[in-house]
């Protein structure tokens, strides 16, 4: 694997796992007032479309990254709606 | 342009602009307690790497989307550090 591919993989891994601390914090503290509902509504839907796009073009990294981000973003959106 | 490319463009546009309501809300309310600092630290760095990746592979949609997301994520990160 060349170094540019590795750079892309590291970028995808970081942007994917970054949502996990937000899920844990919102879950534990139930403080979601500062989180934007329009952001997570638009973002979660956009990530779902990314996932569809990845499935259509059969791009495994796009499918994998967006599957995880979709789960994390959905959880944050659910916590936001539940505790707002 | 075929419909799969349009799907990808819509997905990229939605995930990019979704961060704008969060920037506006955090700016106006100064309530950033519910926002995860580790999330935006890791995410902003990851988006920066995505931008580098886009520049290396000369992919204009990746460059454009990640330039805007980088600006929005940086602003949220700055507001989080300022008002925490």
Backbone of each chain as nested JSON, in Angstrom:
{
  "chains": [
    {"id": "A", "residues": [
      {"number": 1, "name": "UNK", "atoms": {"N": [0.847, -1.193, 0.0], "CA": [0.0, 0.0, 0.0], "C": [0.886, 1.248, 0.0]}},
      {"number": 2, "name": "UNK", "atoms": {"N": [0.58, 2.207, -0.864], "CA": [1.412, 3.416, -0.882], "C": [0.997, 4.394, 0.223]}},
      {"number": 3, "name": "UNK", "atoms": {"N": [1.864, 5.411, 0.415], "CA": [1.67, 6.293, 1.569], "C": [0.429, 7.178, 1.426]}},
      {"number": 4, "name": "UNK", "atoms": {"N": [0.011, 7.467, 0.193], "CA": [-1.192, 8.29, 0.004], "C": [-2.437, 7.492, 0.422]}},
      {"number": 5, "name": "UNK", "atoms": {"N": [-2.446, 6.191, 0.09], "CA": [-3.556, 5.331, 0.51], "C": [-3.611, 5.219, 2.034]}},
      {"number": 6, "name": "UNK", "atoms": {"N": [-2.433, 5.106, 2.649], "CA": [-2.372, 5.034, 4.115], "C": [-2.914, 6.328, 4.723]}},
      {"number": 7, "name": "UNK", "atoms": {"N": [-2.534, 7.486, 4.122], "CA": [-3.047, 8.789, 4.579], "C": [-4.575, 8.814, 4.537]}},
      {"number": 8, "name": "UNK", "atoms": {"N": [-5.157, 8.33, 3.443], "CA": [-6.612, 8.278, 3.315], "C": [-7.251, 7.375, 4.352]}},
      {"number": 9, "name": "UNK", "atoms": {"N": [-6.598, 6.243, 4.611], "CA": [-7.112, 5.292, 5.605], "C": [-7.074, 5.877, 7.016]}},
      {"number": 10, "name": "UNK", "atoms": {"N": [-5.957, 6.569, 7.349], "CA": [-5.833, 7.205, 8.667], "C": [-6.895, 8.292, 8.804]}},
      {"number": 11, "name": "UNK", "atoms": {"N": [-7.068, 9.096, 7.749], "CA": [-8.084, 10.156, 7.753], "C": [-9.476, 9.565, 7.992]}},
      {"number": 12, "name": "UNK", "atoms": {"N": [-9.805, 8.495, 7.26], "CA": [-11.122, 7.864, 7.385], "C": [-11.325, 7.286, 8.786]}},
      {"number": 13, "name": "UNK", "atoms": {"N": [-10.264, 6.651, 9.326], "CA": [-10.364, 6.049, 10.665], "C": [-10.587, 7.128, 11.726]}},
      {"number": 14, "name": "UNK", "atoms": {"N": [-9.811, 8.233, 11.631], "CA": [-9.93, 9.308, 12.626], "C": [-11.313, 9.958, 12.588]}},
      {"number": 15, "name": "UNK", "atoms": {"N": [-11.788, 10.33, 11.382], "CA": [-13.086, 11.007, 11.305], "C": [-14.221, 10.059, 11.724]}},
      {"number": 16, "name": "UNK", "atoms": {"N": [-14.005, 8.745, 11.565], "CA": [-15.029, 7.778, 11.985], "C": [-15.068, 7.631, 13.498]}},
      {"number": 17, "name": "UNK", "atoms": {"N": [-13.898, 7.337, 14.107], "CA": [-13.891, 7.08, 15.564], "C": [-14.115, 8.349, 16.376]}},
      {"number": 18, "name": "UNK", "atoms": {"N": [-13.933, 9.535, 15.753], "CA": [-14.069, 10.788, 16.501], "C": [-15.466, 10.944, 17.115]}},
      {"number": 19, "name": "UNK", "atoms": {"N": [-16.482, 10.339, 16.484], "CA": [-17.852, 10.493, 16.994], "C": [-18.12, 9.68, 18.258]}},
      {"number": 20, "name": "UNK", "atoms": {"N": [-17.27, 8.689, 18.512], "CA": [-17.48, 7.817, 19.674], "C": [-17.421, 8.578, 21.013]}},
      {"number": 21, "name": "UNK", "atoms": {"N": [-16.41, 9.472, 21.221], "CA": [-16.387, 10.234, 22.481], "C": [-17.656, 11.077, 22.687]}},
      {"number": 22, "name": "UNK", "atoms": {"N": [-18.228, 11.583, 21.573], "CA": [-19.469, 12.374, 21.682], "C": [-20.637, 11.487, 22.115]}},
      {"number": 23, "name": "UNK", "atoms": {"N": [-20.709, 10.264, 21.564], "CA": [-21.755, 9.324, 21.954], "C": [-21.654, 9.032, 23.45]}},
      {"number": 24, "name": "UNK", "atoms": {"N": [-20.423, 8.705, 23.902], "CA": [-20.201, 8.339, 25.31], "C": [-20.541, 9.519, 26.228]}},
      {"number": 25, "name": "UNK", "atoms": {"N": [-20.055, 10.733, 25.87], "CA": [-20.31, 11.918, 26.709], "C": [-21.804, 12.218, 26.812]}},
      {"number": 26, "name": "UNK", "atoms": {"N": [-22.503, 12.214, 25.67], "CA": [-23.937, 12.531, 25.677], "C": [-24.713, 11.466, 26.444]}},
      {"number": 27, "name": "UNK", "atoms": {"N": [-24.308, 10.217, 26.285], "CA": [-24.932, 9.086, 26.974], "C": [-24.795, 9.227, 28.488]}},
      {"number": 28, "name": "UNK", "atoms": {"N": [-23.564, 9.553, 28.937], "CA": [-23.273, 9.618, 30.371], "C": [-23.846, 10.86, 31.03]}},
      {"number": 29, "name": "UNK", "atoms": {"N": [-23.66, 12.045, 30.391], "CA": [-24.027, 13.308, 31.034], "C": [-25.479, 13.711, 30.767]}},
      {"number": 30, "name": "UNK", "atoms": {"N": [-26.07, 13.177, 29.705], "CA": [-27.419, 13.566, 29.267], "C": [-27.503, 15.06, 28.95]}},
      {"number": 31, "name": "UNK", "atoms": {"N": [-26.348, 15.755, 28.915], "CA": [-26.315, 17.177, 28.576], "C": [-26.128, 17.311, 27.066]}},
      {"number": 32, "name": "UNK", "atoms": {"N": [-27.24, 17.541, 26.369], "CA": [-27.185, 17.632, 24.912], "C": [-27.693, 18.994, 24.417]}},
      {"number": 33, "name": "UNK", "atoms": {"N": [-27.848, 19.934, 25.387], "CA": [-28.399, 21.242, 25.025], "C": [-27.531, 21.965, 23.994]}},
      {"number": 34, "name": "UNK", "atoms": {"N": [-26.205, 21.814, 24.142], "CA": [-25.286, 22.52, 23.245], "C": [-25.162, 21.884, 21.87]}},
      {"number": 35, "name": "UNK", "atoms": {"N": [-25.752, 20.694, 21.722], "CA": [-25.663, 19.991, 20.439], "C": [-26.783, 20.456, 19.521]}},
      {"number": 36, "name": "UNK", "atoms": {"N": [-26.445, 20.72, 18.269], "CA": [-27.414, 21.246, 17.305], "C": [-28.255, 20.124, 16.696]}},
      {"number": 37, "name": "UNK", "atoms": {"N": [-29.578, 20.207, 16.894], "CA": [-30.496, 19.224, 16.302], "C": [-30.479, 19.288, 14.773]}},
      {"number": 38, "name": "UNK", "atoms": {"N": [-30.541, 20.516, 14.158], "CA": [-30.448, 20.558, 12.691], "C": [-29.147, 19.928, 12.177]}},
      {"number": 39, "name": "UNK", "atoms": {"N": [-28.025, 20.146, 12.903], "CA": [-26.768, 19.553, 12.44], "C": [-26.888, 18.037, 12.338]}},
      {"number": 40, "name": "UNK", "atoms": {"N": [-27.316, 17.381, 13.438], "CA": [-27.334, 15.92, 13.421], "C": [-28.445, 15.341, 12.553]}},
      {"number": 41, "name": "UNK", "atoms": {"N": [-29.513, 16.117, 12.335], "CA": [-30.553, 15.663, 11.412], "C": [-30.009, 15.632, 9.98]}},
      {"number": 42, "name": "UNK", "atoms": {"N": [-29.427, 16.778, 9.565], "CA": [-28.89, 16.873, 8.199], "C": [-27.7, 15.92, 8.027]}},
      {"number": 43, "name": "UNK", "atoms": {"N": [-26.812, 15.89, 9.048], "CA": [-25.593, 15.088, 8.957], "C": [-25.911, 13.593, 8.837]}},
      {"number": 44, "name": "UNK", "atoms": {"N": [-26.826, 13.099, 9.707], "CA": [-27.164, 11.672, 9.699], "C": [-27.766, 11.265, 8.356]}},
      {"number": 45, "name": "UNK", "atoms": {"N": [-28.639, 12.133, 7.814], "CA": [-29.235, 11.855, 6.504], "C": [-28.167, 11.876, 5.407]}},
      {"number": 46, "name": "UNK", "atoms": {"N": [-27.253, 12.844, 5.484], "CA": [-26.162, 12.936, 4.509], "C": [-25.266, 11.717, 4.54]}},
      {"number": 47, "name": "UNK", "atoms": {"N": [-24.966, 11.223, 5.76], "CA": [-24.119, 10.034, 5.904], "C": [-24.837, 8.804, 5.349]}},
      {"number": 48, "name": "UNK", "atoms": {"N": [-26.156, 8.748, 5.538], "CA": [-26.95, 7.65, 4.957], "C": [-26.821, 7.659, 3.426]}},
      {"number": 49, "name": "UNK", "atoms": {"N": [-26.875, 8.862, 2.828], "CA": [-26.72, 8.974, 1.371], "C": [-25.303, 8.577, 0.936]}},
      {"number": 50, "name": "UNK", "atoms": {"N": [-24.297, 8.934, 1.758], "CA": [-22.917, 8.501, 1.493], "C": [-22.835, 6.973, 1.457]}},
      {"number": 51, "name": "UNK", "atoms": {"N": [-23.525, 6.35, 2.408], "CA": [-23.537, 4.884, 2.518], "C": [-24.172, 4.275, 1.268]}},
      {"number": 52, "name": "UNK", "atoms": {"N": [-25.31, 4.852, 0.824], "CA": [-25.97, 4.386, -0.405], "C": [-25.014, 4.54, -1.587]}},
      {"number": 53, "name": "UNK", "atoms": {"N": [-24.346, 5.707, -1.645], "CA": [-23.396, 5.977, -2.729], "C": [-22.284, 4.916, -2.732]}},
      {"number": 54, "name": "UNK", "atoms": {"N": [-21.747, 4.623, -1.535], "CA": [-20.682, 3.617, -1.418], "C": [-21.143, 2.248, -1.894]}},
      {"number": 55, "name": "UNK", "atoms": {"N": [-22.406, 1.896, -1.566], "CA": [-22.962, 0.602, -1.99], "C": [-23.121, 0.564, -3.509]}},
      {"number": 56, "name": "UNK", "atoms": {"N": [-23.563, 1.69, -4.095], "CA": [-23.75, 1.748, -5.556], "C": [-22.417, 1.604, -6.298]}},
      {"number": 57, "name": "UNK", "atoms": {"N": [-21.38, 2.328, -5.814], "CA": [-20.095, 2.286, -6.521], "C": [-19.187, 1.169, -5.989]}},
      {"number": 58, "name": "UNK", "atoms": {"N": [-19.724, 0.377, -5.008], "CA": [-18.987, -0.764, -4.432], "C": [-17.604, -0.353, -3.912]}},
      {"number": 59, "name": "UNK", "atoms": {"N": [-17.58, 0.758, -3.138], "CA": [-16.333, 1.243, -2.548], "C": [-16.314, 0.859, -1.065]}},
      {"number": 60, "name": "UNK", "atoms": {"N": [-15.528, -0.184, -0.738], "CA": [-15.546, -0.747, 0.616], "C": [-15.168, 0.267, 1.7]}},
      {"number": 61, "name": "UNK", "atoms": {"N": [-14.085, 1.072, 1.531], "CA": [-13.77, 2.063, 2.567], "C": [-14.922, 3.035, 2.825]}},
      {"number": 62, "name": "UNK", "atoms": {"N": [-15.583, 3.502, 1.748], "CA": [-16.719, 4.428, 1.898], "C": [-17.869, 3.735, 2.63]}},
      {"number": 63, "name": "UNK", "atoms": {"N": [-18.132, 2.466, 2.281], "CA": [-19.207, 1.702, 2.935], "C": [-18.903, 1.524, 4.417]}},
      {"number": 64, "name": "UNK", "atoms": {"N": [-17.658, 1.071, 4.716], "CA": [-17.267, 0.792, 6.1], "C": [-17.318, 2.044, 6.971]}},
      {"number": 65, "name": "UNK", "atoms": {"N": [-16.615, 3.112, 6.512], "CA": [-16.545, 4.339, 7.306], "C": [-17.944, 4.897, 7.567]}},
      {"number": 66, "name": "UNK", "atoms": {"N": [-18.768, 4.955, 6.509], "CA": [-20.084, 5.577, 6.664], "C": [-21.075, 4.705, 7.426]}},
      {"number": 67, "name": "UNK", "atoms": {"N": [-20.86, 3.378, 7.448], "CA": [-21.699, 2.521, 8.288], "C": [-21.496, 2.875, 9.752]}},
      {"number": 68, "name": "UNK", "atoms": {"N": [-20.223, 2.969, 10.152], "CA": [-19.931, 3.295, 11.553], "C": [-20.383, 4.71, 11.898]}},
      {"number": 69, "name": "UNK", "atoms": {"N": [-20.063, 5.687, 11.013], "CA": [-20.463, 7.074, 11.286], "C": [-21.985, 7.17, 11.359]}},
      {"number": 70, "name": "UNK", "atoms": {"N": [-22.682, 6.404, 10.51], "CA": [-24.145, 6.429, 10.538], "C": [-24.678, 5.945, 11.892]}},
      {"number": 71, "name": "UNK", "atoms": {"N": [-24.08, 4.861, 12.413], "CA": [-24.494, 4.34, 13.729], "C": [-24.235, 5.388, 14.82]}},
      {"number": 72, "name": "UNK", "atoms": {"N": [-23.013, 5.951, 14.829], "CA": [-22.652, 6.934, 15.86], "C": [-23.543, 8.18, 15.762]}},
      {"number": 73, "name": "UNK", "atoms": {"N": [-23.719, 8.712, 14.549], "CA": [-24.516, 9.93, 14.36], "C": [-25.977, 9.688, 14.744]}},
      {"number": 74, "name": "UNK", "atoms": {"N": [-26.496, 8.491, 14.407], "CA": [-27.878, 8.164, 14.778], "C": [-28.034, 8.13, 16.294]}},
      {"number": 75, "name": "UNK", "atoms": {"N": [-27.042, 7.536, 16.983], "CA": [-27.099, 7.469, 18.448], "C": [-27.098, 8.872, 19.051]}},
      {"number": 76, "name": "UNK", "atoms": {"N": [-26.235, 9.765, 18.529], "CA": [-26.179, 11.14, 19.038], "C": [-27.517, 11.84, 18.771]}},
      {"number": 77, "name": "UNK", "atoms": {"N": [-28.08, 11.614, 17.585], "CA": [-29.37, 12.214, 17.226], "C": [-30.477, 11.715, 18.159]}},
      {"number": 78, "name": "UNK", "atoms": {"N": [-30.491, 10.41, 18.456], "CA": [-31.494, 9.834, 19.365], "C": [-31.339, 10.427, 20.765]}},
      {"number": 79, "name": "UNK", "atoms": {"N": [-30.08, 10.521, 21.257], "CA": [-29.83, 11.09, 22.585], "C": [-30.257, 12.561, 22.627]}},
      {"number": 80, "name": "UNK", "atoms": {"N": [-30.002, 13.293, 21.523], "CA": [-30.387, 14.705, 21.457], "C": [-31.908, 14.847, 21.552]}},
      {"number": 81, "name": "UNK", "atoms": {"N": [-32.635, 13.999, 20.821], "CA": [-34.105, 14.076, 20.828], "C": [-34.654, 13.642, 22.195]}},
      {"number": 82, "name": "UNK", "atoms": {"N": [-34.008, 12.626, 22.79], "CA": [-34.476, 12.086, 24.071], "C": [-34.266, 13.061, 25.232]}},
      {"number": 83, "name": "UNK", "atoms": {"N": [-33.102, 13.7, 25.28], "CA": [-32.735, 14.494, 26.451], "C": [-32.831, 16.009, 26.24]}},
      {"number": 84, "name": "UNK", "atoms": {"N": [-33.32, 16.449, 25.108], "CA": [-33.319, 17.9, 24.836], "C": [-34.266, 18.644, 25.766]}}
    ]},
    {"id": "B", "residues": [
      {"number": 1, "name": "UNK", "atoms": {"N": [-24.273, 14.206, -16.189], "CA": [-23.889, 13.572, -14.918], "C": [-24.89, 12.46, -14.577]}},
      {"number": 2, "name": "UNK", "atoms": {"N": [-24.42, 11.283, -14.211], "CA": [-25.359, 10.205, -13.887], "C": [-25.892, 10.343, -12.459]}},
      {"number": 3, "name": "UNK", "atoms": {"N": [-26.935, 9.536, -12.172], "CA": [-27.643, 9.709, -10.9], "C": [-26.798, 9.29, -9.691]}},
      {"number": 4, "name": "UNK", "atoms": {"N": [-25.841, 8.371, -9.88], "CA": [-24.981, 7.968, -8.76], "C": [-24.037, 9.113, -8.381]}},
      {"number": 5, "name": "UNK", "atoms": {"N": [-23.527, 9.822, -9.397], "CA": [-22.667, 10.982, -9.127], "C": [-23.45, 12.078, -8.413]}},
      {"number": 6, "name": "UNK", "atoms": {"N": [-24.705, 12.27, -8.833], "CA": [-25.565, 13.274, -8.187], "C": [-25.8, 12.889, -6.725]}},
      {"number": 7, "name": "UNK", "atoms": {"N": [-26.038, 11.576, -6.483], "CA": [-26.215, 11.076, -5.111], "C": [-24.991, 11.41, -4.255]}},
      {"number": 8, "name": "UNK", "atoms": {"N": [-23.799, 11.177, -4.791], "CA": [-22.559, 11.485, -4.075], "C": [-22.425, 12.973, -3.801]}},
      {"number": 9, "name": "UNK", "atoms": {"N": [-22.804, 13.792, -4.78], "CA": [-22.722, 15.249, -4.619], "C": [-23.685, 15.752, -3.551]}},
      {"number": 10, "name": "UNK", "atoms": {"N": [-24.92, 15.204, -3.556], "CA": [-25.913, 15.597, -2.546], "C": [-25.42, 15.178, -1.159]}},
      {"number": 11, "name": "UNK", "atoms": {"N": [-24.888, 13.945, -1.063], "CA": [-24.359, 13.447, 0.216], "C": [-23.241, 14.368, 0.72]}},
      {"number": 12, "name": "UNK", "atoms": {"N": [-22.315, 14.732, -0.168], "CA": [-21.181, 15.588, 0.219], "C": [-21.668, 16.973, 0.652]}},
      {"number": 13, "name": "UNK", "atoms": {"N": [-22.653, 17.516, -0.088], "CA": [-23.181, 18.847, 0.24], "C": [-23.859, 18.832, 1.605]}},
      {"number": 14, "name": "UNK", "atoms": {"N": [-24.704, 17.796, 1.85], "CA": [-25.434, 17.725, 3.124], "C": [-24.478, 17.578, 4.315]}},
      {"number": 15, "name": "UNK", "atoms": {"N": [-23.515, 16.638, 4.227], "CA": [-22.603, 16.425, 5.369], "C": [-21.722, 17.659, 5.58]}},
      {"number": 16, "name": "UNK", "atoms": {"N": [-21.488, 18.434, 4.511], "CA": [-20.664, 19.641, 4.66], "C": [-21.442, 20.764, 5.338]}},
      {"number": 17, "name": "UNK", "atoms": {"N": [-22.641, 21.086, 4.792], "CA": [-23.391, 22.225, 5.342], "C": [-23.987, 21.92, 6.718]}},
      {"number": 18, "name": "UNK", "atoms": {"N": [-24.082, 20.623, 7.081], "CA": [-24.702, 20.258, 8.363], "C": [-23.978, 20.897, 9.553]}},
      {"number": 19, "name": "UNK", "atoms": {"N": [-22.661, 21.169, 9.398], "CA": [-21.911, 21.718, 10.53], "C": [-22.218, 23.195, 10.781]}},
      {"number": 20, "name": "UNK", "atoms": {"N": [-22.788, 23.872, 9.775], "CA": [-23.06, 25.303, 9.896], "C": [-24.048, 25.617, 11.041]}},
      {"number": 21, "name": "UNK", "atoms": {"N": [-25.189, 24.892, 11.173], "CA": [-26.102, 25.187, 12.294], "C": [-25.431, 25.028, 13.66]}},
      {"number": 22, "name": "UNK", "atoms": {"N": [-24.464, 24.075, 13.759], "CA": [-23.745, 23.893, 15.031], "C": [-22.852, 25.091, 15.319]}},
      {"number": 23, "name": "UNK", "atoms": {"N": [-22.185, 25.605, 14.276], "CA": [-21.338, 26.787, 14.439], "C": [-22.191, 27.958, 14.928]}},
      {"number": 24, "name": "UNK", "atoms": {"N": [-23.335, 28.192, 14.264], "CA": [-24.213, 29.321, 14.602], "C": [-24.747, 29.18, 16.024]}},
      {"number": 25, "name": "UNK", "atoms": {"N": [-25.223, 27.953, 16.374], "CA": [-25.784, 27.731, 17.711], "C": [-24.732, 27.952, 18.804]}},
      {"number": 26, "name": "UNK", "atoms": {"N": [-23.54, 27.38, 18.624], "CA": [-22.49, 27.515, 19.644], "C": [-22.041, 28.968, 19.76]}},
      {"number": 27, "name": "UNK", "atoms": {"N": [-21.973, 29.655, 18.622], "CA": [-21.59, 31.07, 18.582], "C": [-22.591, 31.912, 19.35]}},
      {"number": 28, "name": "UNK", "atoms": {"N": [-23.88, 31.671, 19.107], "CA": [-24.941, 32.5, 19.701], "C": [-25.157, 32.188, 21.179]}},
      {"number": 29, "name": "UNK", "atoms": {"N": [-25.241, 30.888, 21.524], "CA": [-25.622, 30.51, 22.883], "C": [-24.427, 30.406, 23.829]}},
      {"number": 30, "name": "UNK", "atoms": {"N": [-23.228, 30.235, 23.267], "CA": [-22.011, 30.004, 24.071], "C": [-22.14, 28.746, 24.942]}},
      {"number": 31, "name": "UNK", "atoms": {"N": [-23.197, 27.955, 24.722], "CA": [-23.38, 26.708, 25.482], "C": [-22.713, 25.576, 24.707]}},
      {"number": 32, "name": "UNK", "atoms": {"N": [-21.513, 25.225, 25.138], "CA": [-20.757, 24.177, 24.437], "C": [-20.428, 23.018, 25.371]}},
      {"number": 33, "name": "UNK", "atoms": {"N": [-21.066, 23.013, 26.573], "CA": [-20.746, 21.984, 27.558], "C": [-21.033, 20.575, 27.038]}},
      {"number": 34, "name": "UNK", "atoms": {"N": [-22.133, 20.454, 26.275], "CA": [-22.515, 19.137, 25.783], "C": [-21.698, 18.652, 24.591]}},
      {"number": 35, "name": "UNK", "atoms": {"N": [-20.845, 19.544, 24.073], "CA": [-20.022, 19.177, 22.912], "C": [-18.735, 18.521, 23.381]}},
      {"number": 36, "name": "UNK", "atoms": {"N": [-18.372, 17.419, 22.741], "CA": [-17.192, 16.65, 23.147], "C": [-15.91, 17.246, 22.567]}},
      {"number": 37, "name": "UNK", "atoms": {"N": [-14.998, 17.64, 23.482], "CA": [-13.702, 18.184, 23.048], "C": [-12.875, 17.121, 22.312]}},
      {"number": 38, "name": "UNK", "atoms": {"N": [-12.777, 15.874, 22.853], "CA": [-12.037, 14.844, 22.087], "C": [-12.617, 14.634, 20.69]}},
      {"number": 39, "name": "UNK", "atoms": {"N": [-13.975, 14.666, 20.572], "CA": [-14.555, 14.486, 19.252], "C": [-14.017, 15.517, 18.267]}},
      {"number": 40, "name": "UNK", "atoms": {"N": [-14.139, 16.815, 18.624], "CA": [-13.765, 17.85, 17.656], "C": [-12.259, 17.964, 17.46]}},
      {"number": 41, "name": "UNK", "atoms": {"N": [-11.474, 17.528, 18.464], "CA": [-10.02, 17.5, 18.288], "C": [-9.644, 16.443, 17.249]}},
      {"number": 42, "name": "UNK", "atoms": {"N": [-10.147, 15.215, 17.458], "CA": [-9.835, 14.111, 16.54], "C": [-10.446, 14.383, 15.163]}},
      {"number": 43, "name": "UNK", "atoms": {"N": [-11.707, 14.853, 15.157], "CA": [-12.42, 15.07, 13.894], "C": [-11.727, 16.128, 13.027]}},
      {"number": 44, "name": "UNK", "atoms": {"N": [-11.388, 17.282, 13.65], "CA": [-10.759, 18.369, 12.888], "C": [-9.424, 17.914, 12.292]}},
      {"number": 45, "name": "UNK", "atoms": {"N": [-8.639, 17.168, 13.095], "CA": [-7.364, 16.645, 12.591], "C": [-7.607, 15.645, 11.452]}},
      {"number": 46, "name": "UNK", "atoms": {"N": [-8.612, 14.786, 11.618], "CA": [-8.945, 13.806, 10.581], "C": [-9.374, 14.472, 9.276]}},
      {"number": 47, "name": "UNK", "atoms": {"N": [-10.172, 15.551, 9.399], "CA": [-10.627, 16.274, 8.212], "C": [-9.442, 16.959, 7.517]}},
      {"number": 48, "name": "UNK", "atoms": {"N": [-8.499, 17.449, 8.32], "CA": [-7.282, 18.041, 7.759], "C": [-6.523, 16.997, 6.921]}},
      {"number": 49, "name": "UNK", "atoms": {"N": [-6.425, 15.766, 7.446], "CA": [-5.762, 14.69, 6.704], "C": [-6.537, 14.345, 5.425]}},
      {"number": 50, "name": "UNK", "atoms": {"N": [-7.898, 14.367, 5.491], "CA": [-8.732, 14.157, 4.304], "C": [-8.403, 15.201, 3.24]}},
      {"number": 51, "name": "UNK", "atoms": {"N": [-8.22, 16.45, 3.691], "CA": [-7.91, 17.556, 2.789], "C": [-6.55, 17.318, 2.123]}},
      {"number": 52, "name": "UNK", "atoms": {"N": [-5.551, 16.895, 2.925], "CA": [-4.227, 16.573, 2.379], "C": [-4.348, 15.45, 1.345]}},
      {"number": 53, "name": "UNK", "atoms": {"N": [-5.137, 14.427, 1.714], "CA": [-5.358, 13.283, 0.814], "C": [-5.967, 13.758, -0.51]}},
      {"number": 54, "name": "UNK", "atoms": {"N": [-6.984, 14.617, -0.428], "CA": [-7.639, 15.156, -1.619], "C": [-6.674, 15.93, -2.502]}},
      {"number": 55, "name": "UNK", "atoms": {"N": [-5.782, 16.7, -1.86], "CA": [-4.787, 17.475, -2.613], "C": [-3.803, 16.539, -3.318]}},
      {"number": 56, "name": "UNK", "atoms": {"N": [-3.388, 15.465, -2.614], "CA": [-2.442, 14.506, -3.198], "C": [-3.043, 13.785, -4.403]}},
      {"number": 57, "name": "UNK", "atoms": {"N": [-4.308, 13.34, -4.27], "CA": [-4.922, 12.582, -5.369], "C": [-5.665, 13.5, -6.346]}},
      {"number": 58, "name": "UNK", "atoms": {"N": [-5.58, 14.834, -6.084], "CA": [-6.202, 15.851, -6.96], "C": [-7.677, 15.568, -7.206]}},
      {"number": 59, "name": "UNK", "atoms": {"N": [-8.416, 15.292, -6.104], "CA": [-9.858, 15.018, -6.184], "C": [-10.606, 16.268, -5.718]}},
      {"number": 60, "name": "UNK", "atoms": {"N": [-11.16, 17.029, -6.683], "CA": [-11.769, 18.323, -6.364], "C": [-12.93, 18.222, -5.364]}},
      {"number": 61, "name": "UNK", "atoms": {"N": [-13.893, 17.278, -5.511], "CA": [-14.968, 17.182, -4.515], "C": [-14.442, 16.945, -3.099]}},
      {"number": 62, "name": "UNK", "atoms": {"N": [-13.432, 16.063, -2.965], "CA": [-12.837, 15.786, -1.641], "C": [-12.173, 17.046, -1.095]}},
      {"number": 63, "name": "UNK", "atoms": {"N": [-11.458, 17.773, -1.96], "CA": [-10.789, 19.008, -1.533], "C": [-11.824, 20.047, -1.081]}},
      {"number": 64, "name": "UNK", "atoms": {"N": [-12.843, 20.266, -1.916], "CA": [-13.867, 21.279, -1.627], "C": [-14.629, 20.984, -0.344]}},
      {"number": 65, "name": "UNK", "atoms": {"N": [-15.185, 19.754, -0.255], "CA": [-15.985, 19.378, 0.909], "C": [-15.162, 19.5, 2.187]}},
      {"number": 66, "name": "UNK", "atoms": {"N": [-13.929, 18.968, 2.156], "CA": [-13.131, 18.952, 3.38], "C": [-12.567, 20.313, 3.741]}},
      {"number": 67, "name": "UNK", "atoms": {"N": [-12.429, 21.221, 2.758], "CA": [-12.018, 22.589, 3.078], "C": [-13.086, 23.268, 3.932]}},
      {"number": 68, "name": "UNK", "atoms": {"N": [-14.338, 23.14, 3.488], "CA": [-15.445, 23.755, 4.238], "C": [-15.629, 23.079, 5.601]}},
      {"number": 69, "name": "UNK", "atoms": {"N": [-15.623, 21.736, 5.611], "CA": [-15.802, 21.034, 6.892], "C": [-14.665, 21.388, 7.85]}},
      {"number": 70, "name": "UNK", "atoms": {"N": [-13.448, 21.537, 7.307], "CA": [-12.31, 21.903, 8.157], "C": [-12.534, 23.269, 8.808]}},
      {"number": 71, "name": "UNK", "atoms": {"N": [-13.037, 24.239, 8.026], "CA": [-13.308, 25.579, 8.572], "C": [-14.388, 25.494, 9.657]}},
      {"number": 72, "name": "UNK", "atoms": {"N": [-15.51, 24.795, 9.361], "CA": [-16.609, 24.692, 10.326], "C": [-16.162, 23.957, 11.598]}},
      {"number": 73, "name": "UNK", "atoms": {"N": [-15.469, 22.823, 11.441], "CA": [-15.034, 22.026, 12.6], "C": [-14.035, 22.815, 13.442]}},
      {"number": 74, "name": "UNK", "atoms": {"N": [-13.141, 23.57, 12.775], "CA": [-12.173, 24.396, 13.515], "C": [-12.892, 25.457, 14.342]}},
      {"number": 75, "name": "UNK", "atoms": {"N": [-13.92, 26.088, 13.745], "CA": [-14.681, 27.112, 14.456], "C": [-15.371, 26.519, 15.695]}},
      {"number": 76, "name": "UNK", "atoms": {"N": [-15.982, 25.328, 15.535], "CA": [-16.647, 24.666, 16.668], "C": [-15.612, 24.332, 17.745]}},
      {"number": 77, "name": "UNK", "atoms": {"N": [-14.438, 23.844, 17.309], "CA": [-13.365, 23.498, 18.253], "C": [-12.899, 24.738, 19.019]}},
      {"number": 78, "name": "UNK", "atoms": {"N": [-12.732, 25.86, 18.306], "CA": [-12.303, 27.117, 18.936], "C": [-13.359, 27.592, 19.943]}},
      {"number": 79, "name": "UNK", "atoms": {"N": [-14.654, 27.525, 19.542], "CA": [-15.743, 27.942, 20.442], "C": [-15.793, 27.034, 21.667]}},
      {"number": 80, "name": "UNK", "atoms": {"N": [-15.558, 25.73, 21.468], "CA": [-15.555, 24.771, 22.585], "C": [-14.447, 25.109, 23.574]}},
      {"number": 81, "name": "UNK", "atoms": {"N": [-13.251, 25.407, 23.061], "CA": [-12.11, 25.722, 23.934], "C": [-12.346, 27.066, 24.636]}},
      {"number": 82, "name": "UNK", "atoms": {"N": [-12.923, 28.032, 23.914], "CA": [-13.146, 29.378, 24.456], "C": [-14.207, 29.385, 25.56]}},
      {"number": 83, "name": "UNK", "atoms": {"N": [-15.297, 28.68, 25.371], "CA": [-16.454, 28.788, 26.281], "C": [-16.627, 27.593, 27.221]}},
      {"number": 84, "name": "UNK", "atoms": {"N": [-15.688, 26.657, 27.222], "CA": [-15.907, 25.448, 28.047], "C": [-15.859, 25.781, 29.529]}}
    ]}
  ]
}
